[in-house]
Amino acid sequence: MDFSDQRLSYEKGQLDQQSVPESPFELFHSWMNDAIEQKVQEPYAMSLATCGTDMKPSVRIVLMREITETGIVFYTNYQSAKGQDIAENPNAEVLFFWHELERQVRISGSIAKIDADKSAAYFQKRPHDSQVGAWVSQPQSGEVANREVMEQTFEQLQADYPENKEVPTPEFWGGYEITIDEIEFWQGRANRMHDRIVYTCDSDDSSWITKRLLP
Ligand SMILES: Cc1cc2nc3c(=O)[nH]c(=O)nc-3n(C[C@H](O)[C@H](O)[C@H](O)COP(=O)(O)O)c2cc1C
């Protein structure tokens, strides 16, 4: 397959360093609202890249569940492959790509587990069968002989925890927050003259410094 003749001209927006807000969170909220208004499917789906001590990067999609005042939160199995990477190296990067808006947002920062109480509160809000599913997928990323084994475990757990019985929050499952150190906003433009504005957090006073980057 050859895609070398496939080209789109990006012409839906622009980004000026002079007019971006002081706080990248303001711009991130505004772009997220645009993505929701434009009906981007799962605009909070993001590619999460991690790298453990084996120095081999891994990437996968996870769902951002919250934008806090300092970063972004997602939920997963702490004993998954990504959980292992994060335990070895807390530095991570995430990427959102909203094709409908010709926009990309790239975030880097350090990851830490959120409070167990907050994870439990979120777990208990999830649909009952998703809660059961979290117990089935233990350890997430571990090998399973076949689909039947998974389904049998699921059915057994459904029988142990019928709809009216609370599914306990697994200790191995919860949220991580990525505290944002750097966030880049990319707006596609014509002729590959894209706009890239990056905000870097100044470690002295936590203010944000902006730069325009070459596309
Ligand atoms: C749209 C979409 C959303 C996903 N959301 C999550 C999520 O929020 N948390 C999660 O652990 N895995 C999620 N996954 C599954 C992950 O991509 C991945 O398969 C899983 O977490 C195991 O990754 P690991 O082996 O790198 O730890 C999602 C996958 C897709 C395609």
The ligand as an SDF file (V2000), in Angstrom:
LIG
                    3D

 31 33  0  0  0  0  0  0  0  0999 V2000
  -11.0540    3.8750   23.0460 C   0  0  0  0  0  0  0  0  0  0  0  0
  -10.2570    3.0990   24.0760 C   0  0  0  0  0  0  0  0  0  0  0  0
  -10.3250    3.4780   25.4060 C   0  0  0  0  0  0  0  0  0  0  0  0
   -9.5820    2.8040   26.3780 C   0  0  0  0  0  0  0  0  0  0  0  0
   -9.6230    3.2430   27.6740 N   0  0  0  0  0  0  0  0  0  0  0  0
   -8.8540    2.6370   28.5990 C   0  0  0  0  0  0  0  0  0  0  0  0
   -8.7840    3.1620   29.9270 C   0  0  0  0  0  0  0  0  0  0  0  0
   -9.3520    4.2190   30.2640 O   0  0  0  0  0  0  0  0  0  0  0  0
   -8.0300    2.4840   30.8270 N   0  0  0  0  0  0  0  0  0  0  0  0
   -7.3480    1.3490   30.5040 C   0  0  0  0  0  0  0  0  0  0  0  0
   -6.7020    0.7660   31.3660 O   0  0  0  0  0  0  0  0  0  0  0  0
   -7.3610    0.8550   29.2470 N   0  0  0  0  0  0  0  0  0  0  0  0
   -8.0950    1.4690   28.2960 C   0  0  0  0  0  0  0  0  0  0  0  0
   -8.1040    0.9970   27.0040 N   0  0  0  0  0  0  0  0  0  0  0  0
   -7.3100   -0.2260   26.6910 C   0  0  0  0  0  0  0  0  0  0  0  0
   -5.8360    0.1520   26.5150 C   0  0  0  0  0  0  0  0  0  0  0  0
   -5.6120    0.7690   25.2540 O   0  0  0  0  0  0  0  0  0  0  0  0
   -4.8860   -1.0410   26.6840 C   0  0  0  0  0  0  0  0  0  0  0  0
   -5.2410   -2.0760   25.7960 O   0  0  0  0  0  0  0  0  0  0  0  0
   -4.8820   -1.5980   28.1030 C   0  0  0  0  0  0  0  0  0  0  0  0
   -4.9770   -0.5700   29.0800 O   0  0  0  0  0  0  0  0  0  0  0  0
   -3.6240   -2.4160   28.3640 C   0  0  0  0  0  0  0  0  0  0  0  0
   -2.5130   -1.5880   28.1600 O   0  0  0  0  0  0  0  0  0  0  0  0
   -1.0370   -1.9960   28.6980 P   0  0  0  0  0  0  0  0  0  0  0  0
   -0.8680   -3.4540   28.3640 O   0  0  0  0  0  0  0  0  0  0  0  0
   -0.1160   -1.1110   27.9410 O   0  0  0  0  0  0  0  0  0  0  0  0
   -1.0330   -1.7220   30.1760 O   0  0  0  0  0  0  0  0  0  0  0  0
   -8.8010    1.6850   26.0100 C   0  0  0  0  0  0  0  0  0  0  0  0
   -8.7120    1.3120   24.6550 C   0  0  0  0  0  0  0  0  0  0  0  0
   -9.4150    2.0310   23.7000 C   0  0  0  0  0  0  0  0  0  0  0  0
   -9.2530    1.6620   22.2440 C   0  0  0  0  0  0  0  0  0  0  0  0
  1  2  1  0
  2  3  1  0
  2 30  2  0
  3  4  2  0
  4  5  1  0
  4 28  1  0
  5  6  2  0
  6  7  1  0
  6 13  1  0
  7  8  2  0
  7  9  1  0
  9 10  1  0
 10 11  2  0
 10 12  1  0
 12 13  2  0
 13 14  1  0
 14 15  1  0
 14 28  1  0
 15 16  1  0
 16 17  1  0
 16 18  1  0
 18 19  1  0
 18 20  1  0
 20 21  1  0
 20 22  1  0
 22 23  1  0
 23 24  1  0
 24 25  2  0
 24 26  1  0
 24 27  1  0
 28 29  2  0
 29 30  1  0
 30 31  1  0
M  END
$$$$
